[in-house]
């Protein structure tokens, strides 16, 4: 399952091997309303529905009722610098349905604490002042790159 290379066996050298899957999954917040027992993931393109189900059940001990997948094609756009046409990577979505009695709530990682807004506003004002100062110093040097400043 794994394509990683391991060091050659040497006598007296302990062989510490950890077999990791070649797959990855990323939890994604779904736009709009969704049932409480459905979860959305981005996953590697090589994963099948059976791989996704086994991945969640064996590694994370999450019971899975159903898995649906779709592939979203990456968009075409012009590169900003050179003007080449660039295509974004395709993304595979996995919609996992948990059993009816289970509920999933997306974790709130960035909770706002009391007093944080004052510190945020102070740092934002400070950043604005330093940027204005930088612009004021280099207003006559428009042809010089930003990393080359005095």
Backbone as numpy.savetxt, mean C-alpha at the origin, in Angstrom:
# Nx Ny Nz CAx CAy CAz Cx Cy Cz
7.08 -23.84 -3.51 6.26 -22.64 -3.51 7.12 -21.39 -3.51
8.23 -21.45 -2.83 9.09 -20.28 -2.74 10.24 -20.40 -3.73
10.60 -19.29 -4.35 11.67 -19.29 -5.33 12.94 -18.65 -4.79
13.02 -18.45 -3.50 14.19 -17.81 -2.92 15.35 -18.80 -2.85
16.58 -18.30 -3.01 17.77 -19.13 -2.93 18.28 -19.14 -1.50
18.76 -20.27 -1.06 19.28 -20.41 0.28 20.76 -20.74 0.21
21.52 -20.43 1.27 22.96 -20.72 1.24 23.22 -22.22 1.14
24.32 -22.56 0.49 24.71 -23.95 0.32 25.04 -24.54 1.69
24.69 -25.81 1.86 24.94 -26.49 3.15 26.43 -26.59 3.41
26.84 -26.21 4.61 28.22 -26.38 5.06 28.19 -27.16 6.36
29.09 -28.09 6.50 29.08 -28.95 7.67 29.29 -28.12 8.94
28.45 -28.36 9.94 28.55 -27.63 11.19 27.82 -26.30 11.19
27.25 -25.92 10.07 26.54 -24.65 9.97 25.04 -24.94 10.11
24.39 -24.36 11.12 22.96 -24.65 11.26 22.18 -24.05 10.09
21.24 -24.80 9.59 20.44 -24.35 8.46 19.14 -23.76 8.97
19.12 -22.46 9.14 17.92 -21.77 9.58 17.16 -21.34 8.33
16.07 -22.00 8.04 15.31 -21.70 6.84 13.89 -21.32 7.22
13.44 -20.25 6.64 12.06 -19.81 6.81 11.44 -19.77 5.43
10.39 -20.52 5.24 9.74 -20.56 3.94 8.61 -19.54 3.93
8.74 -18.54 3.09 7.74 -17.48 2.98 7.01 -17.61 1.66
5.74 -17.25 1.63 5.01 -17.32 0.36 5.45 -16.21 -0.58
5.32 -16.45 -1.87 5.67 -15.44 -2.86 4.53 -14.46 -3.09
3.44 -14.63 -2.39 2.26 -13.79 -2.58 2.22 -12.67 -1.56
1.44 -11.65 -1.86 1.22 -10.56 -0.92 -0.23 -10.11 -1.05
-0.76 -9.56 0.03 -2.12 -9.01 0.03 -2.10 -7.72 0.84
-2.89 -6.74 0.38 -2.96 -5.45 1.07 -4.42 -5.12 1.31
-4.76 -4.83 2.55 -6.12 -4.46 2.92 -6.43 -3.08 2.38
-7.60 -2.93 1.73 -7.96 -1.67 1.08 -9.32 -1.24 1.60
-9.45 0.05 1.85 -10.75 0.58 2.26 -11.61 0.76 1.02
-12.80 0.21 1.06 -13.69 0.26 -0.09 -14.46 1.57 -0.09
-14.62 2.15 -1.28 -15.41 3.37 -1.39 -16.89 3.00 -1.32
-17.66 3.82 -0.65 -19.09 3.57 -0.57 -19.45 2.59 0.52
-20.73 2.24 0.55 -21.25 1.32 1.55 -20.90 -0.11 1.19
-20.62 -0.89 2.19 -20.31 -2.29 1.99 -20.83 -3.06 3.19
-21.24 -4.30 2.98 -21.72 -5.11 4.09 -20.62 -5.31 5.10
-21.01 -5.53 6.36 -20.02 -5.60 7.43 -19.18 -6.87 7.39
-19.60 -7.88 6.62 -18.82 -9.12 6.57 -18.05 -9.26 5.25
-17.84 -8.15 4.53 -17.07 -8.17 3.28 -15.82 -7.33 3.45
-14.71 -7.83 2.90 -13.42 -7.16 3.01 -12.79 -7.11 1.62
-12.12 -5.99 1.30 -11.49 -5.82 -0.01 -9.97 -5.81 0.15
-9.28 -6.50 -0.75 -7.82 -6.57 -0.74 -7.29 -6.26 -2.13
-6.06 -5.70 -2.19 -5.24 -5.74 -3.40 -4.36 -6.96 -3.22
-4.15 -7.73 -4.27 -3.31 -8.91 -4.14 -2.45 -9.07 -5.38
-1.47 -9.97 -5.30 -0.59 -10.18 -6.43 -1.36 -10.82 -7.58
-0.95 -10.50 -8.80 -1.68 -10.95 -9.98 -1.67 -12.46 -10.14
-0.69 -13.15 -9.58 -0.58 -14.59 -9.74 -1.53 -15.36 -8.84
-2.13 -14.71 -7.86 -2.99 -15.41 -6.90 -4.32 -15.78 -7.52
-4.77 -17.00 -7.24 -6.11 -17.43 -7.66 -7.05 -17.31 -6.47
-8.33 -17.59 -6.70 -9.30 -17.54 -5.61 -8.93 -18.54 -4.52
-8.48 -19.71 -4.91 -8.11 -20.73 -3.94 -6.88 -20.30 -3.14
-5.92 -19.65 -3.80 -4.74 -19.15 -3.11 -5.11 -18.11 -2.07
-6.02 -17.22 -2.43 -6.45 -16.16 -1.50 -7.13 -16.77 -0.29
-8.01 -17.73 -0.54 -8.72 -18.38 0.57 -7.75 -19.11 1.49
-6.82 -19.87 0.92 -5.84 -20.60 1.72 -4.91 -19.65 2.46
-4.51 -18.57 1.82 -3.62 -17.57 2.43 -4.25 -17.02 3.70
-5.52 -16.62 3.61 -6.19 -16.03 4.78 -6.48 -17.06 5.85
-6.86 -18.27 5.44 -7.20 -19.28 6.43 -5.97 -19.87 7.12
-4.93 -20.14 6.39 -3.77 -20.82 6.96 -2.85 -19.86 7.71
-2.61 -18.67 7.16 -1.66 -17.75 7.79 -2.32 -16.91 8.87
-3.52 -16.37 8.60 -4.16 -15.45 9.54 -5.33 -16.06 10.30
-5.66 -17.32 10.05 -6.75 -18.01 10.74 -8.08 -17.26 10.62
-8.36 -16.75 9.43 -9.61 -16.04 9.16 -10.51 -16.97 8.35
-11.69 -17.30 8.86 -12.59 -18.15 8.07 -13.15 -17.37 6.89
-13.13 -17.99 5.71 -13.57 -17.34 4.48 -14.74 -18.12 3.91
-15.83 -17.41 3.58 -16.99 -18.05 2.97 -16.89 -18.04 1.45
-16.47 -16.90 0.87 -16.43 -16.78 -0.59 -15.37 -15.77 -0.99
-14.79 -15.96 -2.16 -13.80 -15.03 -2.70 -14.19 -14.70 -4.13
-14.22 -13.42 -4.46 -14.42 -12.96 -5.83 -13.26 -12.06 -6.19
-12.82 -12.14 -7.44 -11.69 -11.34 -7.87 -12.03 -10.58 -9.13
-11.31 -9.49 -9.33 -11.38 -8.75 -10.59 -10.05 -8.07 -10.83
-9.75 -7.83 -12.09 -8.51 -7.16 -12.46 -8.86 -5.79 -13.02
-8.33 -4.75 -12.40 -8.54 -3.38 -12.87 -7.34 -2.98 -13.71
-7.60 -2.56 -14.92 -6.52 -2.18 -15.82 -5.96 -0.82 -15.42
-4.65 -0.70 -15.45 -4.00 0.57 -15.14 -4.28 1.59 -16.22
-4.30 2.85 -15.84 -4.65 3.88 -16.82 -3.42 4.33 -17.61
-3.67 4.83 -18.80 -2.62 5.38 -19.64 -2.55 6.88 -19.40
-1.33 7.41 -19.31 -1.16 8.84 -19.10 0.16 9.27 -19.70
0.30 10.57 -19.89 1.55 11.11 -20.41 2.49 11.41 -19.26
3.76 11.06 -19.44 4.76 11.35 -18.44 4.96 12.86 -18.37
5.10 13.38 -17.17 5.19 14.83 -16.99 6.47 15.39 -17.59
7.59 14.72 -17.34 8.88 15.26 -17.76 9.14 15.10 -19.24
9.08 13.90 -19.77 9.50 13.62 -21.14 8.34 13.59 -22.13
7.12 13.37 -21.66 5.98 13.33 -22.55 5.69 11.95 -23.12
6.39 10.91 -22.61 6.13 9.55 -23.05 4.76 9.09 -22.56
4.18 8.13 -23.25 2.95 7.51 -22.77 3.34 6.42 -21.78
2.77 6.49 -20.58 3.09 5.56 -19.52 1.82 4.84 -19.09
1.91 3.54 -18.85 0.76 2.78 -18.37 1.01 2.37 -16.93
0.05 2.67 -16.05 0.15 2.25 -14.66 -0.05 0.75 -14.58
0.45 0.14 -13.51 0.34 -1.30 -13.33 -1.12 -1.70 -13.14
-1.45 -2.89 -13.63 -2.77 -3.45 -13.39 -2.86 -3.88 -11.93
-4.07 -3.88 -11.38 -4.28 -4.23 -9.98 -5.34 -5.31 -9.90
-5.08 -6.32 -9.08 -6.07 -7.37 -8.87 -6.74 -7.12 -7.52
-8.07 -7.03 -7.55 -8.87 -6.85 -6.35 -9.43 -8.19 -5.93
-9.44 -8.45 -4.62 -10.07 -9.66 -4.08 -11.14 -9.21 -3.09
-12.37 -9.60 -3.36 -13.49 -9.29 -2.48 -13.79 -10.55 -1.68
-13.49 -10.52 -0.39 -13.61 -11.69 0.47 -14.85 -11.54 1.33
-15.70 -12.57 1.32 -16.89 -12.59 2.15 -16.61 -13.49 3.35
-16.78 -12.93 4.53 -16.60 -13.68 5.77 -17.93 -14.34 6.15
-17.93 -15.29 7.09 -19.21 -15.87 7.53 -20.15 -14.80 8.07
-21.44 -15.11 8.07 -22.46 -14.12 8.44 -22.29 -13.57 9.86
-21.83 -14.41 10.78 -21.72 -13.96 12.17 -20.50 -13.09 12.42
-19.54 -13.03 11.47 -18.36 -12.19 11.64 -18.59 -10.81 11.06
-18.03 -9.80 11.72 -18.11 -8.42 11.22 -16.70 -7.87 11.17
-16.42 -7.14 10.10 -15.11 -6.51 9.95 -15.29 -5.00 9.96
-14.51 -4.34 10.78 -14.51 -2.88 10.82 -13.11 -2.41 10.47
-13.01 -1.53 9.49 -11.70 -1.05 9.04 -11.03 -0.29 10.18
-9.77 -0.60 10.48 -9.11 0.06 11.62 -8.86 1.53 11.36
-9.06 2.34 12.40 -8.81 3.77 12.32 -7.40 4.03 12.85
-6.45 4.10 11.94 -5.04 4.23 12.32 -4.70 5.65 12.74
-5.30 6.62 12.07 -4.93 8.02 12.29 -5.99 8.72 13.13
-6.10 8.34 14.39 -7.05 9.00 15.28 -6.53 10.37 15.66
-7.41 11.34 15.64 -7.04 12.69 16.07 -7.12 12.78 17.58
-6.06 13.28 18.18 -6.03 13.46 19.62 -6.25 14.94 19.92
-6.71 15.20 21.12 -6.93 16.59 21.52 -5.60 17.30 21.61
-5.53 18.50 21.06 -4.31 19.30 21.10 -3.42 19.11 19.88
-3.71 18.12 19.05 -2.89 17.89 17.86 -3.09 18.97 16.82
-4.31 19.52 16.73 -4.59 20.51 15.69 -3.78 21.79 15.90
-3.55 22.17 17.15 -2.74 23.37 17.42 -1.30 23.16 16.96
-0.74 22.00 17.27 0.63 21.70 16.84 0.72 21.62 15.32
-0.31 21.03 14.70 -0.32 20.92 13.24 -0.36 22.30 12.60
-1.17 23.19 13.13 -1.28 24.54 12.56 0.02 25.32 12.74
0.67 25.15 13.89 1.95 25.83 14.11 3.01 25.36 13.12
3.09 24.04 12.92 4.09 23.52 11.99 3.76 23.91 10.55
2.46 23.99 10.21 2.07 24.41 8.87 2.43 25.87 8.63
2.18 26.72 9.61 2.55 28.14 9.48 4.06 28.31 9.36
4.81 27.52 10.12 6.26 27.58 10.06 6.77 27.15 8.68
6.17 26.11 8.13 6.57 25.63 6.80 6.24 26.67 5.73
5.09 27.34 5.85 4.71 28.38 4.90 5.70 29.54 4.95
6.09 29.94 6.17 7.05 31.04 6.32 8.40 30.69 5.70
8.87 29.46 5.94 10.17 29.07 5.38 10.11 28.98 3.86
8.97 28.55 3.30 8.84 28.47 1.85 8.80 29.88 1.24
8.07 30.81 1.89 8.05 32.19 1.41 9.44 32.80 1.46
10.18 32.51 2.51 11.55 33.00 2.65 12.42 32.45 1.53
12.27 31.18 1.21 13.03 30.55 0.13 12.69 31.19 -1.22
11.41 31.41 -1.48 10.98 32.04 -2.74 11.53 33.45 -2.84
11.48 34.17 -1.73 11.97 35.56 -1.72 13.47 35.62 -2.00
14.23 34.67 -1.43 15.68 34.66 -1.66 16.03 34.34 -3.10
15.27 33.48 -3.75 15.62 32.98 -5.08 14.69 33.50 -6.18
14.05 34.64 -5.97 13.12 35.13 -6.99 13.83 35.58 -8.27
15.10 35.98 -8.19 15.84 36.43 -9.36 16.63 35.30 -10.02
16.53 34.09 -9.48 17.32 32.97 -9.99 16.39 31.86 -10.49
15.52 32.17 -11.43 14.54 31.19 -11.88 15.18 30.07 -12.70
16.36 30.30 -13.29 16.98 29.28 -14.11 17.85 28.30 -13.32
18.06 28.57 -12.04 18.91 27.71 -11.21 18.02 26.68 -10.52
18.44 25.40 -10.50 17.61 24.38 -9.86 17.47 24.61 -8.37
16.40 24.08 -7.79 16.08 24.35 -6.38 17.10 23.75 -5.43
17.75 22.64 -5.80 18.70 22.01 -4.90 20.01 22.80 -4.84
20.21 23.73 -5.76 21.43 24.53 -5.81 21.09 25.92 -5.30
20.99 26.06 -3.98 20.63 27.37 -3.43 21.71 27.85 -2.46
21.62 29.10 -2.15 22.60 29.73 -1.26 22.08 29.74 0.15
